[in-house]
Structure formats: C-alpha cells, structure tokens
Amino acid sequence: MKTSEIIVIGGGAAGLTAGIFAAEKSKSVTILERARQPGRKILMSGGTRCNVLPVRATLDDYFTDSSRNRLKNIFKSWSVQQCHSWFEQSLGLEMACEEESNKWFPVSNSAREVRDRLVAAFEKAGGQLHCNASVESIHHDGDAWICTTADQQTYRSPKLIIATGGLSIPTTGTDGTGHSIIQRLGHSLHPTFPALTPLKGKHPGTEPLPGVSMQVSLSVRSKSNGKHLFTSNRKGFVFTHQGYSGPAVLDISHFITKNSAIKDNDVEIRVNWLDRDADWWMEQFQGKHSVKPLLRKYLPKRLTDNLLEEASIGDKKTAELNKKEKQHLLNLLTNYPLPCKGHLGYSKAEVTGGGVPLDEINPATMESKILPGLYLCGEILDVFGRIGGFNFYWAWVSGRLAGQSTTDN
C-alpha cells in the first residue's frame, strides 16, 4: 500500500490545479489519473488552442440547480484577474486577449503548453503523478481514505480530493465513474445531462443545408406560456448533417438536453437569422425590390431559397407582398421555430450538467459536509458555464480552493 498526505483523483484541469496548490504546502501529494496522460480535455479545447479563461465572467454565465449564493461565494475566492495573473506569473504562460470573443488564449496557441505548464508546476512542487491509475473504489478506514485502482494497487491518505470530471467526451476517461463512487459514499446527485452539445433537427425547406453558417441570435422560451427563458450569448451557427452546431447552439443546448433527461418538452428555440428586428427588415422591404436577391444580400443563398420555399412567395417583389405574406416572411426571418429532435449526447458534449449539489459541500473549503476529509472540485459538482473558457475558470477556481483547503487544517 502506498501512502500520501493528500491524494487527488483525476488529472484534468481541476485536479492538476488542486494538486499544485496542495503540493505547495504539503510534503506528499499524489494525483491518480486513469488515462495514459493527464489533461486530455485541455489538449482538445479551443480547437487545440485552449481558451484558458474568459476576459470577464459573472454569475449569470453559470448554471446550477444548487444554491447560487454558494456558487457566488466560491467564485469570490479567486477573481478572473487573479487567476490570469497566476497563469502568467506563477506558471509562466504568456497569454493573448481576444476581446471580441471574450477569451484569453496562450500566445503560442498551444493547448499542450497549458497542460504541460500545469504538470510541470505540480511536479516542481514535489507532487507525484501516476497515469493509467483508474480508481475503481474508495472506502474510509479509521482516519484515512483507501483508494483501489483497476490493477489492484492501493493508496492511503487522510485527505482526498475527487476531481474525476463528468460524463462528457468519455474517450478522455470521463465516463461517470466518479459520480458512481461518490454516490456509493453517501452523496446525492442532481440528474446529469450533456451540456454544450450539438442538436439534432430538420433544416428549413426541403434541401439540406450542411455546412451553411452565419451569425444568428437564438432564444429559448416556454411552449406553455411563451415566457422568454434565455438568449444565446454567442452568435456563430452552422447547419450539420444531423442538425445544428456552433457556439450559439452550444450556448443554449442544455435547455433541450436537460428537458430531455427529465422528459419535459416545454421549451422551444427561436432563431433570428440575421439578429435584426422586424422594423429593420421592413426598411429593407421599402421600394420594388425582388425578394430573393434582397434576402440573398444578407443571408446565405441556400438558406434564403429554403426560407422562401417555406414562405411560398416565389419571385415576388416586396411591393407585391400582401400584409399576411409580409408578416409570415418577417416571422421566418426573425422568429423562426427551430425544430429539435434530440442531441449528440455526451460523446460531443463539452461539459456535464448536474452532479453533486453545492449544498453538500462547504463553499469556503470545497470539503464534503457528509464525508470529512474529502473534497470535491470541477465538473463532478452541479455547475457548468457557457462556452468560451467559463468552464475552465470554474475548474481553476474550485481546484485551487480544494487544494489549498486540504493543507489549511
């Protein structure tokens, strides 16, 4: 049996961060990572560029069914600016700001550099990283936690940090094992669902539109009462062979996936194809323009043709449209009902929604209220953010707090 003062299960973004801050004050910290290398999701992020942090973040950029006050208190422990300074000054990662997309990227545009600097900082602080070490069971024995791996290796430690991630992109090793283990230990789970994932659905018109992309505004509303629930923060949209993707779609996808998980179909998505209101379009309609070339001036050709097919307008001029036709066309342009018939699930989801409720941890330390000496951080908890570095920020913040807290008492 191998012993350590602190064991971290999971060598992803949250686990590596927790390990670094724990190792800075502890003589013996071990990270057990089930994959053959740590931080595989880091390597994939941002198109392998790694969007390390958002430039700005607020509580409204995050989603949880737990107490938002608890979430607020966790974020108060480390601001975006403080986190940014840590990456640049402590880890030596030079970053560049993309103000228009609200992201910080490494100047090298290399996700591998981000991962490697985290690993180097952990090992420099004296930490031990063990890969191909898949923890299959955990139990408490007196004053210590005993972790057993798939190859029957055992590790003993008085302090344990669980940073096993969620269920998204299972090829990286996040298959929900951590959720199963934590439930067996006595924690509850808010229902999990894939978030930030592409959606399935029919394209407008009869001709498929895969590859057609544009900048749109997506809104989510309740079918039953018409109440507006959410508007996408990002604009990028692309038609896929199975439906829709792009930042705008990922931004709102959890409304569909979560409702699918709980068998609630009370939400619908509406698209404003140009993010312009009806009054703006009415101004463009002034005069005797042919409708098709006018729309093609602002929208992709294939989408224009399909929308006009649905509108049954043909080659009319704007002045020839009667009131009913004009209103129908305006609705198709600014308030199009996007049919959703499913989603691509955890295999394509960037994060997992749901997880261990924040009410079951101490937000000042990330320590379990149910299991003293056990700390939770990252995606296993009931928190996820918008697309664009927000989930990494959650990983860095929660990981740091958990790591520091294991050595504070």
C-alpha positions as CSV (number, residue, x, y, z in Angstrom):
1,M,0.0,0.0,0.0
2,K,1.3,3.4,-1.0
3,T,0.7,6.4,1.4
4,S,0.4,10.1,0.7
5,E,-0.6,13.1,2.7
6,I,-3.1,14.1,0.0
7,I,-4.5,12.1,-2.9
8,V,-6.2,13.8,-5.9
9,I,-8.3,11.5,-8.1
10,G,-8.3,12.9,-11.6
11,G,-5.6,14.7,-13.6
12,G,-7.7,17.1,-15.6
13,A,-7.9,20.9,-15.2
14,A,-9.4,20.9,-11.7
15,G,-7.3,18.0,-10.5
16,L,-4.0,19.4,-11.7
17,T,-4.8,22.8,-10.1
18,A,-5.8,21.2,-6.9
19,G,-2.6,19.2,-6.9
20,I,-0.5,22.3,-7.5
21,F,-1.9,24.3,-4.6
22,A,-1.9,21.3,-2.3
23,A,1.7,20.4,-3.1
24,E,2.9,23.9,-2.4
25,K,2.2,23.3,1.3
26,S,2.3,19.5,1.6
27,K,5.2,17.2,1.5
28,S,3.4,14.4,-0.3
29,V,0.6,14.8,-2.9
30,T,-0.3,12.2,-5.4
31,I,-2.5,12.5,-8.5
32,L,-4.1,9.3,-9.8
33,E,-5.2,9.8,-13.4
34,R,-6.9,6.9,-15.2
35,A,-5.8,7.9,-18.7
36,R,-2.3,7.4,-20.2
37,Q,-1.7,11.1,-19.9
38,P,-3.2,14.0,-17.9
39,G,-5.3,16.8,-19.1
40,R,-6.7,15.3,-22.3
41,K,-9.7,17.6,-22.4
42,I,-7.3,20.6,-22.0
43,L,-5.4,19.3,-25.1
44,M,-8.7,19.2,-27.1
45,S,-10.1,22.6,-26.0
46,G,-10.4,25.6,-28.2
47,G,-9.5,23.7,-31.3
48,T,-6.3,22.7,-29.6
49,R,-5.6,26.4,-28.8
50,C,-7.1,26.2,-25.3
51,N,-9.3,29.1,-24.3
52,V,-7.8,29.3,-20.8
53,L,-10.1,32.0,-19.4
54,P,-12.9,34.4,-20.2
55,V,-11.9,38.0,-20.2
56,R,-14.9,38.7,-18.0
57,A,-17.2,36.4,-16.1
58,T,-20.3,36.9,-13.9
59,L,-22.6,34.6,-12.0
60,D,-25.1,34.8,-14.9
61,D,-22.5,32.9,-17.1
62,Y,-23.1,29.8,-15.0
63,F,-25.9,27.3,-14.4
64,T,-26.7,25.2,-11.4
65,D,-29.8,23.8,-9.6
66,S,-27.9,24.3,-6.4
67,S,-27.7,27.4,-4.2
68,R,-26.4,30.4,-6.3
69,N,-25.2,32.0,-3.2
70,R,-22.9,29.1,-2.6
71,L,-21.6,29.4,-6.1
72,K,-21.1,33.1,-5.7
73,N,-19.0,32.5,-2.6
74,I,-16.8,30.0,-4.3
75,F,-16.1,32.5,-7.2
76,K,-15.3,35.2,-4.7
77,S,-12.3,33.2,-3.6
78,W,-10.4,33.9,-6.8
79,S,-11.2,36.5,-9.5
80,V,-10.6,36.1,-13.2
81,Q,-7.9,38.7,-12.9
82,Q,-6.2,36.9,-10.0
83,C,-6.4,33.6,-12.0
84,H,-5.0,35.3,-15.1
85,S,-2.0,36.6,-13.0
86,W,-1.3,33.1,-11.6
87,F,-1.1,31.6,-15.1
88,E,1.2,34.3,-16.4
89,Q,3.3,35.0,-13.3
90,S,3.4,31.6,-11.5
91,L,3.2,29.3,-14.4
92,G,5.0,31.5,-16.9
93,L,2.2,31.1,-19.5
94,E,2.1,34.2,-21.8
95,M,-1.5,34.9,-22.9
96,A,-3.2,37.0,-25.6
97,C,-6.6,38.6,-25.3
98,E,-9.3,38.1,-27.9
99,E,-11.6,40.9,-26.7
100,E,-14.2,40.3,-29.4
101,S,-14.7,36.7,-28.3
102,N,-14.1,37.4,-24.5
103,K,-11.3,34.9,-24.3
104,W,-7.7,34.5,-23.2
105,F,-5.5,32.2,-25.2
106,P,-1.9,31.2,-24.8
107,V,0.3,33.3,-27.2
108,S,1.6,30.0,-28.5
109,N,-1.9,28.9,-29.4
110,S,-0.9,25.6,-27.9
111,A,-3.2,23.7,-25.5
112,R,-0.3,21.4,-24.9
113,E,1.7,24.2,-23.5
114,V,-1.1,24.9,-21.0
115,R,-1.3,21.3,-19.9
116,D,2.5,20.9,-19.8
117,R,3.0,24.0,-17.6
118,L,0.3,22.7,-15.1
119,V,2.0,19.3,-14.9
120,A,5.5,21.0,-14.6
121,A,4.2,23.2,-11.7
122,F,2.8,20.2,-9.9
123,E,5.9,18.2,-10.2
124,K,8.2,21.1,-9.3
125,A,6.2,21.5,-6.1
126,G,7.0,17.9,-5.3
127,G,3.8,16.2,-6.5
128,Q,3.7,12.7,-7.9
129,L,1.6,12.0,-11.0
130,H,0.5,8.4,-11.7
131,C,-1.2,7.8,-15.1
132,N,-3.0,4.6,-16.1
133,A,-4.2,4.5,-12.5
134,S,-8.0,4.1,-12.7
135,V,-9.5,4.3,-9.2
136,E,-12.4,1.9,-9.1
137,S,-13.3,2.0,-5.4
138,I,-12.9,4.2,-2.3
139,H,-13.6,3.5,1.3
140,H,-12.8,5.1,4.6
141,D,-10.7,3.2,7.1
142,G,-10.4,4.9,10.5
143,D,-8.6,8.2,9.8
144,A,-7.7,7.5,6.2
145,W,-9.1,7.1,2.7
146,I,-8.2,4.0,0.8
147,C,-8.3,4.1,-3.0
148,T,-8.1,0.9,-5.1
149,T,-7.2,1.1,-8.7
150,A,-8.2,-1.3,-11.5
151,D,-4.9,-3.1,-11.3
152,Q,-5.4,-3.6,-7.5
153,Q,-2.9,-1.0,-6.4
154,T,-4.0,0.7,-3.1
155,Y,-3.3,4.2,-1.9
156,R,-3.9,5.5,1.5
157,S,-4.3,9.2,2.6
158,P,-6.0,11.2,5.3
159,K,-7.1,13.8,2.7
160,L,-8.8,13.0,-0.6
161,I,-9.7,15.3,-3.5
162,I,-12.1,14.0,-6.1
163,A,-11.8,15.7,-9.5
164,T,-12.9,13.0,-11.8
165,G,-14.9,15.2,-14.2
166,G,-18.3,14.4,-15.5
167,L,-19.6,12.2,-18.4
168,S,-18.7,14.4,-21.4
169,I,-16.3,13.1,-24.0
170,P,-15.9,9.6,-22.5
171,T,-13.0,8.9,-24.8
172,T,-10.9,11.1,-22.5
173,G,-11.7,8.9,-19.5
174,T,-14.7,10.8,-18.1
175,D,-17.4,8.1,-18.1
176,G,-19.2,8.9,-14.8
177,T,-17.2,6.6,-12.6
178,G,-16.6,9.4,-10.1
179,H,-20.3,10.0,-9.9
180,S,-21.0,6.4,-9.1
181,I,-18.2,6.3,-6.5
182,I,-19.4,9.5,-4.8
183,Q,-23.0,8.2,-4.6
184,R,-21.9,4.9,-3.0
185,L,-20.1,7.0,-0.4
186,G,-23.3,8.8,0.5
187,H,-23.6,11.9,-1.6
188,S,-26.6,12.6,-3.8
189,L,-26.6,13.8,-7.4
190,H,-28.8,16.2,-9.3
191,P,-29.7,14.5,-12.6
192,T,-26.9,14.7,-15.1
193,F,-27.3,15.7,-18.7
194,P,-24.9,16.6,-21.6
195,A,-24.3,20.4,-22.0
196,L,-22.7,22.4,-24.7
197,T,-23.5,19.8,-27.3
198,P,-24.8,19.9,-30.9
199,L,-28.5,19.4,-31.5
200,K,-30.4,17.3,-34.0
201,G,-33.3,18.6,-36.1
202,K,-34.7,19.3,-39.6
203,H,-33.4,22.1,-41.7
204,P,-35.7,24.8,-43.2
205,G,-37.1,23.9,-46.6
206,T,-36.7,20.6,-48.4
207,E,-33.0,20.8,-49.4
208,P,-30.5,20.0,-46.5
209,L,-28.1,22.8,-45.6
210,P,-25.0,21.1,-44.1
211,G,-22.0,23.5,-44.0
212,V,-24.1,26.7,-44.2
213,S,-23.0,29.0,-41.4
214,M,-23.9,32.5,-40.2
215,Q,-24.2,34.8,-37.2
216,V,-27.6,34.5,-35.6
217,S,-29.5,35.1,-32.3
218,L,-31.1,32.1,-30.6
219,S,-33.7,32.5,-27.9
220,V,-35.3,29.9,-25.7
221,R,-38.9,30.2,-24.5
222,S,-41.6,28.1,-22.7
223,K,-44.1,26.5,-25.1
224,S,-46.8,26.6,-22.5
225,N,-46.8,30.3,-21.6
226,G,-44.4,31.9,-24.1
227,K,-42.1,33.1,-21.4
228,H,-38.6,34.1,-22.6
229,L,-36.0,32.0,-20.8
230,F,-32.7,32.7,-22.3
231,T,-30.8,34.3,-25.3
232,S,-27.6,32.9,-26.6
233,N,-24.5,34.9,-25.7
234,R,-22.7,33.8,-28.9
235,K,-23.8,34.2,-32.5
236,G,-22.0,31.5,-34.5
237,F,-24.3,29.0,-36.1
238,V,-23.8,26.1,-38.6
239,F,-26.0,23.5,-40.1
240,T,-24.7,20.0,-39.8
241,H,-25.8,16.7,-41.4
242,Q,-27.8,15.9,-38.3
243,G,-29.0,19.3,-37.3
244,Y,-27.2,22.3,-35.9
245,S,-24.0,23.3,-34.1
246,G,-21.8,26.3,-33.5
247,P,-21.3,28.5,-30.4
248,A,-24.8,29.8,-30.4
249,V,-26.3,26.3,-30.4
250,L,-23.9,25.0,-27.8
251,D,-24.8,28.0,-25.6
252,I,-28.5,27.1,-25.4
253,S,-28.3,23.3,-25.9
254,H,-28.7,22.5,-22.1
255,F,-32.3,23.7,-22.2
256,I,-33.0,20.9,-24.7
257,T,-30.8,18.2,-23.2
258,K,-31.9,18.8,-19.6
259,N,-35.6,18.8,-20.5
260,S,-35.0,15.6,-22.5
261,A,-33.4,14.0,-19.4
262,I,-36.4,14.8,-17.3
263,K,-38.9,14.1,-20.1
264,D,-40.1,17.7,-20.2
265,N,-40.8,19.1,-23.6
266,D,-41.9,22.6,-22.6
267,V,-39.1,24.5,-24.3
268,E,-38.6,25.7,-27.8
269,I,-35.9,27.5,-29.7
270,R,-36.4,30.5,-31.9
271,V,-33.9,31.9,-34.5
272,N,-33.3,35.4,-35.7
273,W,-31.3,34.6,-38.7
274,L,-29.6,38.0,-39.0
275,D,-30.0,39.2,-35.5
276,R,-32.0,42.2,-36.9
277,D,-35.5,43.1,-35.8
278,A,-38.7,43.2,-37.9
279,D,-38.5,47.0,-38.2
280,W,-35.1,46.8,-39.8
281,W,-36.3,44.3,-42.3
282,M,-39.3,46.5,-43.1
283,E,-36.9,49.3,-44.0
284,Q,-35.2,46.9,-46.5
285,F,-38.5,46.0,-48.0
286,Q,-39.2,49.6,-49.0
287,G,-39.4,50.1,-52.8
288,K,-39.8,47.5,-55.5
289,H,-37.0,45.0,-54.7
290,S,-37.3,41.4,-55.8
291,V,-37.5,39.5,-52.5
292,K,-35.0,36.7,-53.4
293,P,-32.0,38.9,-54.3
294,L,-32.8,41.2,-51.4
295,L,-32.6,38.4,-48.9
296,R,-29.5,36.8,-50.6
297,K,-27.8,40.2,-50.0
298,Y,-27.9,39.5,-46.2
299,L,-28.3,35.7,-45.8
300,P,-26.7,32.6,-47.4
301,K,-28.1,31.8,-50.8
302,R,-29.2,28.3,-49.9
303,L,-30.9,29.4,-46.7
304,T,-32.7,32.2,-48.5
305,D,-34.1,29.8,-51.1
306,N,-35.3,27.4,-48.4
307,L,-36.9,30.1,-46.3
308,L,-38.7,31.5,-49.4
309,E,-39.8,28.0,-50.2
310,E,-41.4,27.8,-46.8
311,A,-43.0,31.2,-47.3
312,S,-44.4,30.2,-50.7
313,I,-43.5,33.6,-52.0
314,G,-41.7,32.7,-55.2
315,D,-40.2,35.5,-57.2
316,K,-42.4,38.3,-56.0
317,K,-41.3,41.8,-55.4
318,T,-41.5,43.3,-51.9
319,A,-44.2,45.8,-53.1
320,E,-46.3,42.8,-54.3
321,L,-46.5,41.1,-50.9
322,N,-49.8,41.4,-49.1
323,K,-49.9,42.0,-45.3
324,K,-50.2,38.3,-44.5
325,E,-47.3,37.3,-46.7
326,K,-45.1,40.1,-45.4
327,Q,-45.8,39.1,-41.8
328,H,-45.2,35.4,-42.5
329,L,-41.8,36.3,-44.1
330,L,-40.8,38.5,-41.2
331,N,-41.6,35.7,-38.7
332,L,-39.4,33.3,-40.7
333,L,-36.6,35.8,-40.7
334,T,-36.7,37.0,-37.1
335,N,-38.6,34.3,-35.1
336,Y,-38.1,31.0,-36.8
337,P,-39.1,28.0,-34.7
338,L,-36.0,25.7,-34.8
339,P,-37.2,22.0,-34.5
340,C,-35.1,19.9,-32.1
341,K,-35.4,16.2,-32.2
342,G,-32.6,15.3,-29.9
343,H,-28.9,15.9,-29.4
344,L,-25.5,14.3,-29.9
345,G,-25.1,13.4,-26.2
346,Y,-22.1,13.1,-24.0
347,S,-19.8,12.0,-26.9
348,K,-19.9,15.5,-28.3
349,A,-20.8,17.5,-25.2
350,E,-18.1,19.8,-23.8
351,V,-19.3,19.5,-20.2
352,T,-21.8,17.8,-18.0
353,G,-24.8,19.4,-16.3
354,G,-26.0,18.3,-12.9
355,G,-23.8,16.5,-10.4
356,V,-23.2,16.7,-6.7
357,P,-25.2,19.6,-5.2
358,L,-23.3,22.5,-3.8
359,D,-25.4,22.3,-0.7
360,E,-23.4,19.1,0.2
361,I,-20.1,20.9,0.3
362,N,-18.6,23.8,2.3
363,P,-18.2,26.6,-0.2
364,A,-15.3,28.1,1.8
365,T,-13.2,24.9,1.5
366,M,-14.9,22.6,-1.0
367,E,-14.9,19.9,1.7
368,S,-17.8,17.5,1.8
369,K,-20.3,18.1,4.6
370,I,-21.1,14.4,4.6
371,L,-17.6,13.0,4.4
372,P,-14.9,14.9,6.4
373,G,-11.5,14.9,4.8
374,L,-13.0,14.5,1.3
375,Y,-13.0,17.5,-1.1
376,L,-14.8,17.9,-4.5
377,C,-13.9,20.2,-7.4
378,G,-14.6,20.7,-11.1
379,E,-17.2,19.0,-13.3
380,I,-18.3,16.4,-10.7
381,L,-20.2,19.3,-9.0
382,D,-23.5,20.7,-10.1
383,V,-22.1,23.7,-12.0
384,F,-21.3,24.4,-15.7
385,G,-20.7,27.6,-17.6
386,R,-21.3,29.0,-21.1
387,I,-19.0,28.2,-23.9
388,G,-15.8,30.3,-24.0
389,G,-13.4,29.5,-21.1
390,F,-16.0,29.7,-18.4
391,N,-15.8,26.0,-17.5
392,F,-12.0,26.2,-17.3
393,Y,-12.4,29.1,-14.9
394,W,-14.7,27.0,-12.7
395,A,-12.1,24.2,-12.8
396,W,-9.2,26.5,-11.8
397,V,-11.2,28.3,-9.1
398,S,-12.7,25.1,-7.5
399,G,-9.5,23.2,-7.9
400,R,-7.4,25.9,-6.2
401,L,-9.8,26.2,-3.3
402,A,-9.9,22.4,-2.7
403,G,-6.1,22.1,-2.9
404,Q,-5.5,25.0,-0.6
405,S,-8.1,23.8,1.9
406,T,-6.5,20.4,2.4
407,T,-3.5,22.0,3.9
408,D,-5.2,24.7,5.9
409,N,-6.4,22.3,8.7
